[in-house]
Amino acid sequence: MHGRPRRPAKPEDDEAASAKAAKLRDLQAQVLHNHHARTYTKESIGLSFKLLETNPEAYTAWNYRKLALQHNVKELSDPQAIKSAIDDELRVAEVALRQNPKSYGAWYHRKWLLNQKLAPVDFKYELGLLDKLLKVDARNFHGWNYRRFLARFMGLPDDEELKYTMDKISDNFSNYSAWHNRSILLSNLLIQQSKGFESKQKIFSEEFELVTQALFTDPSDQSGWFYHLWLLAQTSSPDNPQLIASWPSNAAKLSFSFIKEKAEQHTLSSVWSRTVPIVLYFNEPVKGLNHSSVNLKSDLEFGKDIQWRPLTMADSGYSKCWATYLQITNECSSLQEYSVEMSIPCSDDIVSRSGSNYNCPVHFTFYIELISNNAAQGLDTFDKPVAWNCSDSFQSHGNRDPIPLDLLNITSALVEHDSDWHFERLSEEIDLFRELADDNSKFGKLTLARLLLACAAIKSRGRSLIERKGYCEEALGLFTDLIHLDPSHKQYYEDERSLALMDKVKNVLNRLCLGIMCCCLT
């Protein structure tokens, strides 16, 4: 149990442990013998119960009882007899759980029995038993996992379960399992847009207020801090998927010389075969890219049946990285340049795994220069050629480096508008934690540093580089304080500080590049 110190062992305890071990070895040998012999008599099943009563972690005994039940239930036709057999198994699992409330085997056996659906389930009894076990240890994650199982099995609404988590948190702010279950339920309710959960902003504002009460009630307890970290992750990330990189990048110029040489087998090389790969990279896995959700416009002649394919499949067709091929069919007798305009408007087709639609329009243009054999003489075409392999991965041509993905400069007003609430909410949290009285609170300083870095990331979307620098510098100072305040976690703080320092360096480089561009334009 949590917070209960172990008492030192006494000589009589050692004697009892030796006797218990001898009994366990004897029982285990008999159960293994019956298991190998496939003996499923009442007496042999009774021996497995004695073993589990003493040691609920005897996994072989649980598996033996499953096989015995499946074997014996085939001979039963009376529903009442089947129910009696299931009830016997449930009682065995209950005895084991009273012996060890965190027995993996006992919890799994109970769920397995209900999933067999061989007899009606007494849900009132199941929930009652669970309540008793959670009163003994309210943070027992096995019990909370079983409650989620029962809720799905019974079809209980998520909003009702959310109220249950609130009851448990009200009883004890330190109930980490209740906070964790709350995060799962809120995620589901927001994705489903359930009644009363349509506004993410309203819900998360209320959750920040709730967890702040817990943090200021007991700043030394970790449960609330972990939940606050989850809220921070939900608030600092965009609500909708965004395109963050592409190849070719905006304003890129590709030169192709149609030299009559053959590419390697199974390889489509854009140098030789007039095939141009286009790669789009999103901030989160999405699906739904097709010829209608991604628009291409050009004077180039290429196949109209453009198929977008995921490069790194996550699940159910979602991927961060998508690619297609442009098969160029133009013939050229001299040097000719064509523009390719690509636009991704707001689309209901492109959707993230969380159910959010793409609503950040992006438009960019790159250029393709077609060079005939004669015009190509003396020209350095495609100094970094790309080889496109059928296994959907970039490879360098020869020993040269592959062309990297370039970040897009997305400065859409929609992105800035989408970030307004996130920034305001996080700013309020920053002001709150700056006022935290305890300067020696490592959790407070760490959370403040994370809030500052989250605000810096939001400002980077709108290119507010000066404000971003200020947030990074304050976060660096907090990590330096934490290294001295909490030396046992020095390595972690140094790693986090190095990431913040790299972000600050990139910020300086971006400002330098911006200044150079302005000078060139003038």
C-alpha positions as CSV (number, residue, x, y, z in Angstrom):
1,M,0.0,0.0,0.0
2,H,1.1,3.6,-0.6
3,G,2.9,5.3,2.3
4,R,3.0,2.3,4.5
5,P,6.6,1.4,5.8
6,R,7.7,-2.2,5.8
7,R,8.2,-3.6,9.3
8,P,11.5,-5.5,10.0
9,A,11.3,-9.3,9.8
10,K,11.3,-11.4,13.0
11,P,12.7,-14.9,13.4
12,E,9.2,-16.4,13.6
13,D,8.5,-14.7,10.3
14,D,11.4,-16.5,8.6
15,E,10.1,-19.9,9.9
16,A,6.6,-19.1,8.7
17,A,8.0,-18.0,5.3
18,S,9.9,-21.3,5.0
19,A,6.9,-23.4,5.8
20,K,4.8,-21.4,3.3
21,A,7.4,-21.8,0.6
22,A,7.5,-25.6,1.1
23,K,3.7,-25.8,0.9
24,L,3.7,-23.7,-2.3
25,R,6.3,-25.9,-4.0
26,D,4.2,-29.0,-3.2
27,L,1.0,-27.4,-4.5
28,Q,2.7,-26.1,-7.6
29,A,4.1,-29.5,-8.4
30,Q,0.7,-31.1,-8.2
31,V,-1.0,-28.4,-10.2
32,L,1.7,-28.6,-12.9
33,H,1.2,-32.4,-13.0
34,N,-2.6,-32.1,-13.5
35,H,-2.0,-29.3,-16.1
36,H,0.3,-31.5,-18.2
37,A,-2.0,-34.5,-17.8
38,R,-5.1,-32.4,-18.6
39,T,-6.8,-33.6,-15.5
40,Y,-9.9,-31.5,-14.8
41,T,-11.5,-33.3,-11.9
42,K,-13.1,-31.5,-9.0
43,E,-10.2,-32.5,-6.7
44,S,-7.5,-31.2,-9.1
45,I,-9.3,-27.9,-9.6
46,G,-9.5,-27.6,-5.9
47,L,-5.7,-27.9,-5.6
48,S,-5.3,-25.0,-8.0
49,F,-7.6,-22.9,-5.8
50,K,-5.4,-23.7,-2.7
51,L,-2.4,-22.6,-4.7
52,L,-4.0,-19.3,-5.8
53,E,-5.3,-18.7,-2.3
54,T,-1.8,-18.7,-1.1
55,N,-0.1,-17.2,-4.2
56,P,-2.4,-15.2,-6.5
57,E,0.6,-14.7,-8.9
58,A,0.8,-18.3,-9.9
59,Y,-0.1,-17.6,-13.6
60,T,0.0,-21.3,-14.6
61,A,-2.8,-22.0,-12.1
62,W,-5.0,-19.3,-13.6
63,N,-4.4,-20.7,-17.1
64,Y,-5.1,-24.2,-15.9
65,R,-8.5,-23.0,-14.4
66,K,-9.4,-21.4,-17.8
67,L,-8.7,-24.6,-19.6
68,A,-10.6,-26.6,-17.0
69,L,-13.7,-24.3,-17.3
70,Q,-13.7,-24.5,-21.1
71,H,-13.4,-28.3,-20.9
72,N,-16.1,-28.9,-18.2
73,V,-18.6,-26.3,-19.5
74,K,-18.9,-28.3,-22.8
75,E,-20.6,-31.0,-20.8
76,L,-23.1,-28.7,-19.3
77,S,-26.5,-27.8,-20.9
78,D,-28.3,-26.3,-18.0
79,P,-27.9,-22.5,-18.0
80,Q,-28.1,-22.5,-14.2
81,A,-25.2,-25.0,-14.0
82,I,-23.1,-22.9,-16.3
83,K,-23.8,-19.8,-14.2
84,S,-22.8,-21.7,-11.1
85,A,-19.5,-22.7,-12.7
86,I,-18.8,-19.0,-13.7
87,D,-19.7,-17.8,-10.2
88,D,-17.3,-20.3,-8.7
89,E,-14.5,-18.9,-10.8
90,L,-15.5,-15.3,-9.9
91,R,-15.3,-16.2,-6.2
92,V,-11.8,-17.7,-6.7
93,A,-10.7,-14.4,-8.4
94,E,-12.3,-12.4,-5.5
95,V,-10.5,-14.4,-2.9
96,A,-7.2,-13.8,-4.7
97,L,-7.9,-10.1,-4.9
98,R,-8.6,-9.9,-1.2
99,Q,-5.2,-11.5,-0.7
100,N,-3.5,-9.2,-3.2
101,P,-5.5,-6.4,-4.7
102,K,-2.9,-5.8,-7.3
103,S,-2.7,-9.3,-8.7
104,Y,-2.4,-9.1,-12.5
105,G,-3.5,-12.7,-12.9
106,A,-6.7,-12.3,-10.8
107,W,-7.8,-9.1,-12.5
108,Y,-7.2,-10.6,-15.9
109,H,-9.0,-13.9,-15.0
110,R,-12.1,-11.8,-13.9
111,K,-12.2,-9.9,-17.2
112,W,-11.7,-13.1,-19.2
113,L,-14.7,-14.7,-17.4
114,L,-17.0,-11.7,-18.2
115,N,-15.8,-11.6,-21.8
116,Q,-16.8,-15.3,-22.3
117,K,-20.4,-14.1,-21.9
118,L,-21.5,-17.6,-20.8
119,A,-23.8,-16.3,-18.1
120,P,-25.5,-13.0,-17.1
121,V,-23.3,-10.6,-15.2
122,D,-24.3,-9.1,-11.9
123,F,-22.9,-5.6,-12.6
124,K,-24.2,-4.2,-9.3
125,Y,-22.1,-6.8,-7.4
126,E,-19.1,-6.1,-9.7
127,L,-19.2,-2.3,-9.1
128,G,-19.8,-2.9,-5.3
129,L,-16.8,-5.2,-5.1
130,L,-14.7,-2.6,-7.0
131,D,-15.8,0.2,-4.7
132,K,-14.7,-1.9,-1.6
133,L,-11.3,-2.6,-3.2
134,L,-10.8,1.1,-4.1
135,K,-11.6,2.2,-0.6
136,V,-8.7,0.1,0.6
137,D,-6.4,1.7,-2.0
138,A,-8.0,4.5,-4.0
139,R,-5.0,4.7,-6.4
140,N,-5.0,1.0,-7.3
141,F,-4.6,1.3,-11.1
142,H,-5.7,-2.3,-11.6
143,G,-9.0,-1.4,-10.1
144,W,-9.4,1.7,-12.2
145,N,-8.5,-0.3,-15.3
146,Y,-11.2,-2.8,-14.4
147,R,-13.7,0.0,-13.9
148,R,-12.9,1.3,-17.4
149,F,-13.5,-2.3,-18.6
150,L,-16.8,-2.5,-16.8
151,A,-17.9,0.9,-18.1
152,R,-17.3,-0.2,-21.7
153,F,-18.9,-3.6,-21.1
154,M,-22.0,-2.0,-19.6
155,G,-22.1,0.9,-22.0
156,L,-21.9,3.5,-19.2
157,P,-21.7,7.1,-20.5
158,D,-18.3,8.8,-20.2
159,D,-19.8,11.9,-18.6
160,E,-21.2,9.7,-15.8
161,E,-17.8,8.2,-15.2
162,L,-16.3,11.6,-15.2
163,K,-18.5,12.5,-12.3
164,Y,-17.2,9.4,-10.5
165,T,-13.6,10.6,-10.9
166,M,-14.6,14.0,-9.5
167,D,-16.0,12.2,-6.4
168,K,-12.7,10.4,-5.9
169,I,-10.6,13.5,-6.4
170,S,-12.7,15.4,-4.0
171,D,-12.1,12.7,-1.4
172,N,-8.3,12.8,-2.0
173,F,-6.4,15.2,-4.3
174,S,-3.6,12.7,-4.3
175,N,-5.5,10.1,-6.3
176,Y,-3.3,9.9,-9.4
177,S,-5.4,7.1,-10.9
178,A,-8.5,9.2,-10.8
179,W,-6.7,12.1,-12.5
180,H,-5.4,9.7,-15.2
181,N,-8.9,8.3,-15.8
182,R,-10.2,11.8,-16.0
183,S,-7.8,12.7,-18.8
184,I,-8.9,9.6,-20.8
185,L,-12.6,10.4,-20.4
186,L,-12.2,14.1,-21.2
187,S,-10.3,13.2,-24.4
188,N,-13.1,10.8,-25.5
189,L,-15.8,13.3,-24.7
190,L,-14.1,16.2,-26.6
191,I,-13.4,14.0,-29.6
192,Q,-17.0,12.9,-29.7
193,Q,-18.3,16.4,-29.2
194,S,-20.6,15.1,-26.5
195,K,-23.3,17.4,-25.1
196,G,-21.7,19.9,-22.8
197,F,-18.2,19.2,-24.2
198,E,-18.4,21.1,-27.5
199,S,-16.0,23.8,-26.3
200,K,-12.5,22.7,-25.7
201,Q,-11.6,26.1,-24.4
202,K,-14.3,26.1,-21.7
203,I,-13.6,22.6,-20.6
204,F,-9.8,23.1,-20.3
205,S,-10.2,26.4,-18.5
206,E,-12.4,24.7,-15.9
207,E,-9.9,21.8,-15.6
208,F,-7.0,24.3,-15.1
209,E,-8.9,25.9,-12.2
210,L,-9.6,22.4,-10.7
211,V,-6.1,21.2,-10.8
212,T,-4.7,24.6,-9.5
213,Q,-6.7,24.1,-6.3
214,A,-5.1,20.7,-5.9
215,L,-1.6,22.1,-6.5
216,F,-1.9,25.0,-4.1
217,T,-3.5,22.7,-1.5
218,D,-0.5,20.4,-1.5
219,P,2.4,21.5,-3.7
220,S,4.5,18.5,-2.8
221,D,2.0,15.9,-4.2
222,Q,2.8,14.8,-7.7
223,S,-0.6,13.7,-8.9
224,G,-1.9,17.1,-9.7
225,W,1.3,18.1,-11.4
226,F,1.1,15.2,-13.8
227,Y,-2.5,16.2,-14.7
228,H,-1.4,19.8,-15.1
229,L,1.3,18.5,-17.5
230,W,-1.3,16.7,-19.5
231,L,-3.5,19.9,-19.7
232,L,-0.4,21.8,-20.8
233,A,0.2,19.4,-23.7
234,Q,-3.5,19.7,-24.8
235,T,-3.4,23.5,-24.6
236,S,0.0,24.2,-26.2
237,S,-0.7,22.1,-29.3
238,P,-2.8,23.3,-32.2
239,D,-6.5,22.2,-32.2
240,N,-6.3,21.2,-35.9
241,P,-3.7,19.5,-38.0
242,Q,-1.2,21.8,-39.8
243,L,1.3,21.3,-42.7
244,I,4.7,22.1,-41.3
245,A,7.1,20.9,-44.1
246,S,7.3,20.0,-47.7
247,W,9.6,18.8,-50.4
248,P,10.1,20.6,-52.8
249,S,10.0,23.6,-50.5
250,N,8.4,27.0,-51.4
251,A,10.3,28.8,-54.2
252,A,12.6,25.8,-54.8
253,K,13.9,25.4,-58.3
254,L,14.6,21.9,-59.7
255,S,16.6,21.4,-62.9
256,F,16.1,18.2,-65.0
257,S,18.3,17.1,-67.8
258,F,16.7,14.3,-69.9
259,I,19.9,12.3,-70.5
260,K,19.4,9.0,-72.1
261,E,20.6,6.7,-69.3
262,K,18.8,4.0,-67.4
263,A,18.1,4.1,-63.7
264,E,18.7,1.2,-61.4
265,Q,16.1,-1.5,-61.4
266,H,13.2,-0.8,-58.9
267,T,14.3,2.8,-58.6
268,L,12.6,5.8,-60.1
269,S,15.2,8.6,-60.4
270,S,13.9,12.1,-61.0
271,V,17.1,12.8,-62.9
272,W,16.5,10.1,-65.5
273,S,12.9,9.2,-65.5
274,R,11.1,12.6,-65.3
275,T,9.5,11.6,-62.0
276,V,9.2,14.3,-59.3
277,P,8.3,13.2,-55.8
278,I,6.3,15.6,-53.7
279,V,6.3,15.1,-49.9
280,L,4.1,16.8,-47.4
281,Y,4.7,16.5,-43.6
282,F,2.0,17.4,-41.0
283,N,2.4,18.1,-37.3
284,E,0.2,15.0,-36.4
285,P,-1.0,11.9,-38.3
286,V,-3.8,12.6,-40.8
287,K,-5.7,10.9,-43.5
288,G,-7.8,11.9,-46.5
289,L,-5.2,13.4,-48.9
290,N,-6.4,13.1,-52.5
291,H,-6.7,15.0,-55.7
292,S,-9.6,17.1,-54.4
293,S,-8.1,18.0,-51.0
294,V,-4.7,18.9,-52.4
295,N,-4.7,21.1,-55.5
296,L,-2.0,21.1,-58.1
297,K,-1.8,23.7,-60.9
298,S,0.9,23.9,-63.6
299,D,1.6,24.2,-67.3
300,L,3.6,21.0,-67.0
301,E,2.0,17.9,-68.5
302,F,1.6,15.2,-65.9
303,G,-0.9,12.4,-65.2
304,K,-4.2,13.6,-63.8
305,D,-4.6,10.5,-61.7
306,I,-2.4,11.6,-58.8
307,Q,-2.4,9.2,-55.9
308,W,-1.3,10.3,-52.4
309,R,0.3,7.6,-50.3
310,P,1.3,7.6,-46.6
311,L,5.1,7.0,-46.1
312,T,5.0,6.0,-42.5
313,M,1.7,4.3,-41.7
314,A,0.6,4.8,-38.1
315,D,-2.8,3.1,-37.9
316,S,-6.0,3.0,-39.9
317,G,-4.5,5.0,-42.7
318,Y,-3.2,7.9,-40.6
319,S,0.3,9.2,-41.2
320,K,2.3,12.4,-40.7
321,C,4.1,12.0,-44.0
322,W,2.4,11.8,-47.4
323,A,3.9,11.6,-50.9
324,T,3.0,11.4,-54.5
325,Y,4.7,11.3,-57.9
326,L,4.5,13.7,-60.8
327,Q,5.1,11.9,-64.0
328,I,6.2,14.6,-66.4
329,T,5.4,14.0,-70.1
330,N,6.6,17.2,-71.6
331,E,9.1,17.1,-74.5
332,C,11.6,20.0,-74.7
333,S,14.1,21.1,-77.2
334,S,15.6,23.9,-75.2
335,L,15.7,25.2,-71.6
336,Q,12.2,25.8,-70.3
337,E,11.0,26.7,-66.8
338,Y,7.6,25.8,-65.4
339,S,5.9,26.7,-62.1
340,V,4.0,24.2,-60.0
341,E,1.5,25.7,-57.7
342,M,0.3,23.6,-54.8
343,S,-2.5,24.6,-52.4
344,I,-4.3,22.9,-49.5
345,P,-7.5,24.7,-48.7
346,C,-9.7,24.1,-45.6
347,S,-10.9,20.5,-46.1
348,D,-13.3,18.1,-44.4
349,D,-11.4,15.3,-46.2
350,I,-8.2,15.8,-44.3
351,V,-8.8,14.7,-40.7
352,S,-6.5,13.9,-37.8
353,R,-6.8,10.9,-35.5
354,S,-8.5,13.1,-32.9
355,G,-11.2,13.9,-35.4
356,S,-10.1,17.5,-36.2
357,N,-10.4,18.8,-39.7
358,Y,-7.7,20.6,-41.6
359,N,-8.5,24.4,-41.5
360,C,-5.1,26.1,-42.1
361,P,-4.9,26.9,-45.9
362,V,-1.4,26.8,-47.4
363,H,-0.3,27.8,-50.8
364,F,3.2,27.5,-52.2
365,T,5.0,27.3,-55.5
366,F,8.1,25.6,-56.7
367,Y,9.7,25.6,-60.2
368,I,10.9,22.9,-62.5
369,E,13.4,23.6,-65.2
370,L,13.5,21.2,-68.1
371,I,16.8,21.1,-70.1
372,S,17.3,19.2,-73.3
373,N,20.4,17.2,-74.0
374,N,22.1,19.9,-76.0
375,A,21.2,22.7,-73.6
376,A,22.4,20.6,-70.6
377,Q,26.0,20.6,-71.8
378,G,28.1,22.8,-69.5
379,L,25.3,23.2,-66.9
380,D,25.5,21.9,-63.4
381,T,22.0,20.4,-63.2
382,F,20.6,19.1,-60.0
383,D,23.7,19.3,-57.9
384,K,21.9,17.1,-55.3
385,P,19.9,14.6,-57.3
386,V,17.2,12.6,-55.6
387,A,16.6,8.8,-56.0
388,W,13.1,7.7,-55.2
389,N,12.8,4.1,-54.1
390,C,9.7,2.0,-54.5
391,S,9.8,1.2,-50.8
392,D,8.8,4.8,-50.2
393,S,12.0,6.2,-48.7
394,F,14.4,8.9,-49.8
395,Q,17.9,7.8,-50.8
396,S,20.9,9.7,-51.9
397,H,22.0,9.2,-55.5
398,G,25.5,7.8,-55.4
399,N,27.3,9.0,-52.3
400,R,25.7,12.4,-52.1
401,D,23.5,13.7,-49.3
402,P,19.7,13.6,-49.7
403,I,18.0,16.9,-50.0
404,P,16.5,17.8,-46.6
405,L,12.9,18.8,-45.9
406,D,12.6,22.6,-45.6
407,L,10.2,24.1,-43.1
408,L,7.4,26.1,-44.5
409,N,6.8,29.6,-43.3
410,I,3.2,29.3,-42.4
411,T,2.0,32.7,-41.2
412,S,-1.7,32.4,-41.9
413,A,-4.0,34.6,-39.9
414,L,-5.9,31.4,-39.1
415,V,-2.9,30.0,-37.3
416,E,-2.5,33.1,-35.2
417,H,-6.2,33.2,-34.4
418,D,-6.1,29.5,-33.4
419,S,-3.2,30.3,-31.1
420,D,-4.8,33.3,-29.3
421,W,-6.8,31.3,-26.7
422,H,-3.9,28.9,-26.1
423,F,-1.5,31.8,-25.5
424,E,-3.9,33.6,-23.2
425,R,-4.7,30.6,-21.2
426,L,-1.0,29.7,-20.8
427,S,-0.1,33.3,-19.9
428,E,-2.6,33.2,-17.1
429,E,-1.0,30.0,-15.8
430,I,2.5,31.7,-16.0
431,D,1.3,34.6,-14.0
432,L,-0.2,32.2,-11.4
433,F,3.0,30.2,-11.0
434,R,5.2,33.2,-10.8
435,E,3.2,34.2,-7.7
436,L,3.7,30.7,-6.1
437,A,5.1,31.6,-2.7
438,D,7.4,28.6,-2.3
439,D,10.6,29.4,-4.2
440,N,11.9,25.9,-3.3
441,S,9.1,24.1,-5.1
442,K,10.8,22.1,-7.8
443,F,7.5,21.1,-9.3
444,G,6.4,24.8,-9.5
445,K,9.7,25.8,-11.2
446,L,9.6,22.9,-13.6
447,T,6.0,23.6,-14.6
448,L,6.7,27.3,-15.0
449,A,9.6,26.5,-17.3
450,R,7.4,24.2,-19.4
451,L,4.7,26.8,-19.6
452,L,7.3,29.4,-20.8
453,L,8.6,27.0,-23.5
454,A,5.0,26.2,-24.6
455,C,4.4,30.0,-25.0
456,A,7.6,30.3,-27.0
457,A,6.5,27.5,-29.3
458,I,3.1,29.3,-29.9
459,K,4.9,32.5,-30.7
460,S,7.1,30.7,-33.2
461,R,4.0,29.9,-35.3
462,G,3.4,33.6,-35.7
463,R,7.1,34.4,-35.9
464,S,7.1,36.7,-32.9
465,L,10.8,36.1,-32.4
466,I,11.5,38.7,-29.8
467,E,8.8,37.5,-27.4
468,R,9.9,34.0,-28.0
469,K,13.5,34.8,-27.0
470,G,12.3,36.3,-23.7
471,Y,10.3,33.1,-22.8
472,C,13.3,30.9,-23.7
473,E,15.7,33.0,-21.6
474,E,13.5,32.8,-18.5
475,A,13.0,29.1,-18.9
476,L,16.8,28.6,-19.1
477,G,17.2,30.5,-15.8
478,L,14.6,28.2,-14.2
479,F,16.4,25.0,-15.4
480,T,19.6,26.4,-13.9
481,D,17.9,26.9,-10.6
482,L,16.5,23.4,-10.7
483,I,19.9,21.9,-11.2
484,H,21.0,23.4,-7.9
485,L,17.7,22.9,-6.1
486,D,17.2,19.2,-7.1
487,P,20.7,17.7,-7.8
488,S,19.3,14.1,-7.9
489,H,17.6,14.9,-11.2
490,K,20.5,17.1,-12.5
491,Q,20.9,15.2,-15.8
492,Y,17.2,15.6,-16.7
493,Y,17.3,19.3,-16.1
494,E,20.5,19.7,-18.1
495,D,18.9,17.8,-21.0
496,E,15.8,20.1,-20.9
497,R,18.0,23.2,-20.6
498,S,20.1,22.1,-23.6
499,L,16.8,21.8,-25.7
500,A,15.7,25.3,-24.6
501,L,19.2,26.6,-25.4
502,M,19.0,25.1,-28.9
503,D,15.6,26.7,-29.4
504,K,17.1,30.1,-28.4
505,V,20.0,29.6,-30.9
506,K,17.6,28.8,-33.7
507,N,15.6,32.0,-32.7
508,V,18.8,34.1,-33.1
509,L,19.6,32.5,-36.5
510,N,16.0,33.1,-37.7
511,R,16.3,36.8,-36.8
512,L,19.7,37.0,-38.5
513,C,18.3,35.4,-41.7
514,L,15.3,37.8,-41.6
515,G,17.7,40.8,-41.3
516,I,19.8,39.6,-44.3
517,M,16.6,39.1,-46.4
518,C,15.5,42.6,-45.6
519,C,18.9,44.0,-46.5
520,C,18.8,42.2,-49.8
521,L,15.3,43.4,-50.7
522,T,16.3,47.0,-50.0
